[in-house]
Amino acid sequence: MVNNNTLLITGTTGFVGLNLCSFLKNKNYDIQGISRTASENSIGYDSLNSDLWNKSFGMIHLAGKAHDLNNTSLDKEYFEANTELTKKLFDQFLESSSTKFIYISSVKAVADVVEGVLTEEKIPNPITVYGKSKLAAEQYIMSKQLPENKKIYILRPCMIHGPGNKGNLNLLYKVVEKGIPYPLGAFNNSRSFLSISNLNYIVNTILEKDIPSGIYNVADDNPMSTNELIGTICDALHRKPRIWNLSPGFIKFLAKTGDLLHLPLNTFRLNKLTENYVVSNNKIKEQLRIEALPTTAVEGIKKTIQSFIR
């Protein structure tokens, strides 16, 4: 018999998993964590049997191998963690009485560079093995015939941030916190972010409501430029922004020099700080029947930054 309060969740020890589990427990969900190695709060994948599936009304599949910026991982490691594991879990879901399967994919399954605004209609063409492994998992899920009583949701988040996040936003915060001027003010860009609080809200609403199966981009309502991001970080720190509008040509020259001398500013980091990556969240908002997500982009960034302050 299916328990309407029991959820199976993989990846419960990661940044997203810790935040999401805490949020859902406050919504009175009974969480059963699943991981590669059994622990006090989770069971191993080998212990996930039909009885557990049939007693649970859904799974949120978060676990996977994140993008390795140092490029030291083998391709097969990505496909084993991101594709094969997802296929195995989804097959078990199809054979069970469980009714909802939420797979946390990535916008990188579609594109590494975005021109204009990224929507769900964009034909996927990932460049990295990370993106390709995520897309392969998506394609497997979408290729299966779905029984009438089951729903599947593939969520494609952009860069997620929030308390406990140790990613690029944390690095940018440390630069601003030390009073180091931001020298890329002359570069005008726009990119989407995703507050963990908005992701929690979306997942919980999907669990509670009967919305159509499908693929959904997940992002905050408004994109931000890096200059706006710096300003928001400074606002959270009660400081005035220090942004230098140095010549883009000069900055690009310095970045190329950084490539040769292995300096902190190189072409890769310059592109990451100044690229455009705008993601539309219109489809998911239409299905949730809301005009705006509960947390604005600025509010979300401030909450994240305030969590860094010791």
N, C-alpha and C positions, 0 to 999 in steps of 0.2 A: 504494500500500500504506500502511495506517495505521501510524504510529509511536506505540506506546503511551506514550512519554515526551514527546511533543510537545503543547504546549498553546498555543492562541491566546488572548491576553488583551488586552482593550482597557482604556484608562484606567490604563496602567502607571505614569504619572508622578504620579498623585494620592496622597494619604495612604494609602488602602486599597490601591491598586495597588502602591506601593513595598513596603509591608509584606508583602502576599500573595506577590508575586513572589520576594522574598528568602526567605520561608518555603518556597515550593514548589521553588525552586532547590536548597535544602538537602535536599529530598526526591528529588533527582535528576530533576526535570522539566526538559525543554528548553522554555524560554519564548520565544515569538515575540510581541513587543509590537506593537500596532496603534494608530495614532493619526491625528488629522487631518493632522498634518505629519510627514513622515518625519524620522527622526533616527538617531543612531548606534545606538540600541538598539531602534528600532521602524520599521515600514514604514507608509506611508499607506494609508488605506482603499481607494484605487484600485488598490493593488498586491496586495490580498488576492484571489488568484485561486483557481480550482478545484484547482490542484496543491497549494497550501498547505493548503487545507481537507482534501483527501484524504490528506495526509501527517500530519494531526493527528487525535488521537482526541477532542478536545473544545475548546470555547471557554468562557471566563469573560468575560462582558460587564459591565464596570464603568463604562465611559465614559457620561457624561451631563451634563446641566446641573443643578447643585445649586440648592436653594431660595434665592432672592434675598431676603434680609430687608429690603432697601431698596426692593423693588418697582420696580426700574428696567428690568427685562427685559420684552420683548414676549412675548405668549402663544405666538406662532409659534416663537420661539426654543426654548421648552421642548419643543414637540411635534416640532420638527425634530431636536433632540438626544436626547430621551428616547424618542420614539415611532418616528419614521420611520427613524432609524438602526438601532434594534432590529429593526424589521420587515425591513429590508434584510439585516441579518446573519443573522437567523433563516431567511429564505428561502434564503440561500446554504447554511446548515447543512443544511436539509432536502434540498437537491440534492446534498450531498456524502456522502463515506463516513465523516465524523466522527460520533461516536456520543453525545456528551454536550454539552449546552448549559446553562450556568448563567447565569441573568440576575439581577443584583443590583438588585432593585427597592427598595421602602421601605415601612415601615408607614404612611407618609403617603399611600400609594396606597389605603388603606382608610379612615383616619379622622384628623382633625386634633385631635379631642378624644375621649378614651376614658372611658367610664363602666364601672366594673368592670374586667374583664380582657379584653384584645384577643386573640381566637383567630382561626384561619383560617376559622371558620364565619361570622364577621361579614360582613354584606353591605357591600361597599365604597361609601362615599359621601364621597369627598375634596372638600374645599372649595377648596383652592389649585390653581392651574394646574399647579404642580409635581406634586402628587398625581394630578391628572387625566391628565397626560401619562404618568406611570409606570403608572397603571392601564390606559390605552389600549394600552400596550406589552404588558402582562400578558394582556389580553383577546385581543390578536392571536395571541400564542403559544398560548394555550389553545384558540383556535378552530380550529387546524390539526390535520389528521389526522396522527398520528405513526406512522411505520413501526415495526415490532416491534423493530428493532435499535437504536432511538434512545431516549434519555431526556432529559427537560427538567426543570430545577429552577429555580423562581422563589423566590428568597430575599428575605424582607422584614425587613431589619435595623432595629432602633431606633437611637438615637444611638450611633455608633461612636466609641470613643476608644482612644488608645494612643500610643506614642512618635511624635513628629512631628505629632501632632494640633494644629491651631490654632483649634479651635472654642470653644464656650461654656465647656468645662471649663478651658481655658487662661485665659479671662477671670476665672473664679471663683477659680482658683489665684492670679492676680495680686492680687486683692482680699485674699485670706487672707494671702498672703505679705507684703503691706504692713502687716499688723496691723489692717486695718480691720474693725470688728465687723460680723457679719452680723445685720441688724436684723429678719429675717423669721422668727425662731424660733417665733412663735406660730402660724404656718401649718403644718398637718400634712398632708403630701402623700406620694405614693409613685410612683416612676417607674422604668422599666427602662432599663438601659444595656447596651452590648455591647462587651466587650473585643476588640480586634483579634486577640488570641491565640485567643479562642474562635471568631471568624469564620474564621480560618486553619484551625483544627482541623476545623471543620464542612465547609468547602470541600474540604479534603484527604480527609476521610473519604468524602464523596460521590463523589470521583474514584476512590477505591480500592474502594468497596463498591457492590453492586448494589441500591440502594434504589429504591422506586417514584417515578416522576415525580410532580410536583405542586408546590403552593405551600406554603412553610414560613416561619413567623415565626422570627426569629433574635434571641435576647436572652440575657443572662446569667441564671443560675438564680434569683437573688433581686433584687427591686427595692429601691431605697433612697429614703429621704426626703432632701430637700435638707439638713436638719440632720445626718443621718448622713453625707452626702457631705462637708459642711464638716468634720465630725469626722474623717473618713478622710483628708482633705487635711491637716489639722493633725497627725494622727498621722504621716503621711509626712514632715512638716516638723519633727517632734519639738516641737510646740507644743501649748499648751492651747487648745481652741476658745473663741472669743469670739462667743457667740450671744446676741443681745438678743431678749427676748420682748415686743416693743412691741405695742400694741393694733392688731389687724388693721384696725379702722375708721380709725385715725390713719394707718396705712400706705397704705390705699386713697386717703385724702384727699391724701397726699403724691404718690401716683402720678398722680392726676388733675391735680394742680398741675404735675407733670412733663410731662404731655401738653401743657399750655398754654405752659409756659416752655421746653420742649425740654430737660429735665433728664435725667441718666442713669437715674433711676428714673421710669419711666412705666408706664402700665397694661399695655402689651404685655410689658415685661420682668418686671413683677410676676407676670403670669399664667404666663410661661414658667418662672419660678423656683419657683412654688408649685402648678403644675398636677399632676394625676394622669395618668400614662400608663404603665399596667402591661401588659406584653406576655407572653403565654404562649409558652414554647418546648417544651411537652410533645410536640407532634406530631413535631418533628425528633428529639428525644431518643428517642422510641419507635422511630422508623425506624432510628436509629443504634444502638439497643439499648444505651443507656447510662443510668445513673441521674442523672449529673451531668456538667456540662461541666468540662474540666480546670482552668479558672481561675475562682475565685470572684469575685463582684462587687467585694468589698473588695480582693482581691489585684490585680485588673485596674486599679482606680482608683489604687492605690498605685504600680503600675508606670508608669502614665501621669504621675502627679505627679512621681515621681522623675526622669523624663525631662526635665521642665521645669527642674529645678534645675541651675544652671550652676556 
